[in-house]
Amino acid sequence: MSVQQGPSDTAARPERGRWSKPTLWLGLGLIGAGLAILGWLGWEFFGTNWVSHRTQARVIATLHQNWEHDQRITRVSVGGDNRLRASAIVRIPRFGSGYQVPVLEGTSDAALAAGFGHSSGTAAPGGVGNFALAGHRITHGEPLHDMPDLQVGDRILVQTRTRVFTYVLDTAGDALTVPFTATWVTDPVPTNPDGGIQPPDRSPNQHLITLTTCSELFHTDNRLVAFGHLAWTRVVR
């Protein structure tokens, strides 16, 4: 006995076929978008750190090589930018014995992707005034990821070609949060307009250091700031 297909069944099949393709493509598009977002997050949180750590090691090796040959200026190429100058190496014992990050002149994206950025117009390492450094707290090597762990009395060692300058923190890493527009923190003698946290000794002949980074691990317009002073200097050559 043969069974004939009813008219309602025949009508239903094209209906399902007509809606399946748009739904399929929408689903594939959403999956593709999700994978793209995951890929971007993976690159930001892991890829940029991997690249930056390799760049930091290369810059540090170049610095040591040039210092051995008494070269005062070390130019490095980072991200296609050949104008960058590396000037020092920072060590922070609180962050471990293996912690060392190069200092590059300026706070461009390329400089901050390779280490600490030395704010233009601020004092040189060991110099009178305010030696102001900025660094990422997350991604691109994240040299100040653990900024909130810094405590009063922690040391920051800054090595140049001929000297090692040891600064001691006067304020904790999480004691002061300011908006990114608070340029007073990089003044030669930082003066808090609100009368709050600031360097305790604000005489004009002070040798200060300022560390600045994002206040949160994700996007924020606020900055964590820590101040310190030069405690002693050691000649290395």
C-alpha positions in Angstrom: 0.0 0.0 0.0 1.4 3.4 -0.9 1.1 6.4 1.4 0.6 9.7 -0.3 2.0 12.8 1.2 -0.5 15.3 2.4 -0.6 18.8 1.1 0.3 20.2 4.6 3.5 18.2 4.7 4.6 19.5 1.3 4.0 23.1 2.2 5.9 22.8 5.5 9.2 21.6 4.0 9.9 24.7 1.9 9.0 26.9 4.9 11.7 25.2 7.0 14.2 25.5 4.2 13.5 29.2 3.6 14.3 30.1 7.2 17.2 27.7 7.9 19.8 29.5 5.8 19.5 32.9 7.4 19.4 31.3 10.8 22.5 29.3 10.0 24.4 32.3 8.7 23.4 34.3 11.7 24.6 31.6 14.0 27.9 31.3 12.2 28.3 35.0 12.3 27.8 35.1 16.0 30.3 32.3 16.5 32.8 34.1 14.3 32.3 37.3 16.3 32.8 35.5 19.5 36.0 33.8 18.3 37.3 37.2 17.1 36.6 38.8 20.5 38.3 35.9 22.3 41.3 36.2 19.9 41.6 39.9 20.6 41.4 39.4 24.4 44.0 36.6 24.1 46.3 38.9 22.2 45.8 41.9 24.6 46.3 39.9 27.8 48.8 37.4 26.7 50.3 38.3 23.3 51.2 41.9 24.1 52.9 40.7 27.3 54.9 38.1 25.5 56.1 40.6 22.9 56.8 43.3 25.4 58.9 41.0 27.6 61.0 40.0 24.7 61.4 43.6 23.7 62.4 44.5 27.3 65.1 41.8 27.3 66.4 43.0 24.0 66.6 46.6 25.1 68.3 45.7 28.4 70.9 43.6 26.5 71.5 46.5 24.1 71.9 48.9 27.0 74.5 46.7 28.7 76.4 46.2 25.5 76.5 49.9 24.8 77.5 50.8 28.3 80.4 48.4 28.0 81.6 50.5 25.1 80.9 53.7 27.0 78.1 54.8 24.6 76.1 57.5 26.2 73.1 57.2 24.0 71.3 54.0 23.2 68.8 54.1 20.4 66.3 51.2 20.0 63.6 50.3 17.5 60.2 49.3 19.0 57.2 48.7 16.8 58.8 50.3 13.8 59.7 53.5 15.8 63.5 54.0 15.4 63.6 57.3 17.3 63.3 55.8 20.8 66.2 56.2 23.3 66.7 53.9 26.3 68.4 55.5 29.3 68.2 53.3 32.4 67.1 50.0 34.0 64.7 49.9 36.9 64.7 47.2 39.6 62.2 47.0 42.3 63.1 44.3 45.0 59.4 44.1 46.2 58.6 42.6 42.8 61.2 39.9 42.9 64.9 39.4 42.3 64.4 38.9 38.5 62.5 42.1 38.0 64.2 44.5 35.7 62.5 46.9 33.2 64.2 49.4 30.8 63.4 53.1 30.8 62.7 54.8 27.5 62.5 58.5 26.9 58.9 59.8 26.4 55.6 58.2 27.1 54.5 57.3 23.6 52.6 54.0 23.0 55.9 52.5 21.6 57.9 53.5 24.7 55.3 52.2 27.1 55.1 48.9 25.2 58.8 48.4 25.8 59.1 49.3 29.5 58.8 52.5 31.6 58.3 55.8 29.9 60.3 58.7 31.3 58.0 61.8 31.2 59.4 64.5 29.0 60.7 67.5 30.8 61.1 65.8 34.1 64.4 65.3 35.9 67.0 62.8 34.8 67.8 59.7 37.0 69.4 61.0 40.2 68.8 64.6 39.1 67.4 67.5 41.1 63.6 67.7 40.6 61.2 64.9 39.8 62.2 61.8 37.9 58.7 60.8 36.7 58.0 57.3 35.3 54.9 55.8 33.8 54.1 52.2 33.1 51.3 49.8 32.2 49.5 48.0 34.9 48.0 45.4 32.5 49.1 44.3 29.0 52.3 45.4 27.2 54.6 43.9 29.8 52.6 45.3 32.8 55.7 46.5 34.7 53.4 48.1 37.4 50.8 45.3 37.7 51.5 45.0 41.4 51.7 48.7 42.1 49.2 48.5 45.0 51.7 46.1 46.8 54.3 48.8 47.1 54.8 50.1 50.6 56.5 53.1 52.3 60.2 52.3 52.5 60.4 50.1 49.5 63.4 50.7 47.3 63.5 51.5 43.6 66.9 51.1 42.0 67.6 53.0 38.8 70.8 52.0 36.9 72.4 54.2 34.3 75.7 53.8 32.5 77.8 55.1 35.4 75.5 55.1 38.5 72.9 53.2 40.5 70.4 55.5 42.1 68.4 54.1 45.0 65.2 55.8 45.7 63.0 55.0 48.8 59.2 55.4 48.6 57.5 57.9 50.8 54.0 56.9 49.9 52.4 53.5 49.3 51.5 52.3 45.8 47.7 52.5 46.5 47.7 55.7 48.7 47.0 58.2 45.9 44.5 58.0 43.0 44.2 61.0 40.7 42.5 61.7 37.3 44.8 61.4 34.3 44.5 65.2 33.9 46.4 65.7 37.2 49.6 67.0 35.7 50.8 68.3 39.0 52.2 64.9 39.9 55.1 65.4 37.4 55.9 68.9 38.5 59.5 69.4 39.8 58.1 69.6 43.3 54.6 68.0 43.2 52.0 70.0 45.2 48.6 68.4 45.7 46.0 71.1 45.1 43.7 69.3 47.5 46.3 69.2 50.2 46.3 65.4 50.4 49.1 62.9 49.6 52.2 64.5 48.2 56.0 64.2 48.8 56.7 65.0 52.5 59.8 67.0 51.7 59.0 69.6 49.1 62.2 71.7 49.2 63.3 72.8 45.7 66.6 70.9 45.8 64.9 67.5 46.3 65.7 64.5 44.2 62.3 62.8 43.7 60.8 59.9 41.9 57.2 59.5 40.8 55.6 56.3 39.6 52.3 56.4 37.7 50.0 53.7 36.3 46.3 52.9 35.8 44.3 52.7 39.0 42.3 49.7 37.8 43.3 46.5 35.8 40.8 47.4 33.1 40.1 50.7 31.3 40.1 53.7 33.6 40.9 57.4 33.4 42.3 57.4 36.9 45.9 56.9 37.9 47.7 55.4 40.9 50.7 57.6 42.0 53.6 56.9 44.4 56.3 59.3 45.4 59.8 58.7 46.7 63.1 60.4 47.3 66.8 59.6 46.4 68.4 57.9 49.4 71.9 57.2 48.0 74.0 56.8 44.9 76.6 54.2 43.9 79.2 54.6 41.2 79.5 51.6 38.9 82.2 52.9 36.5 
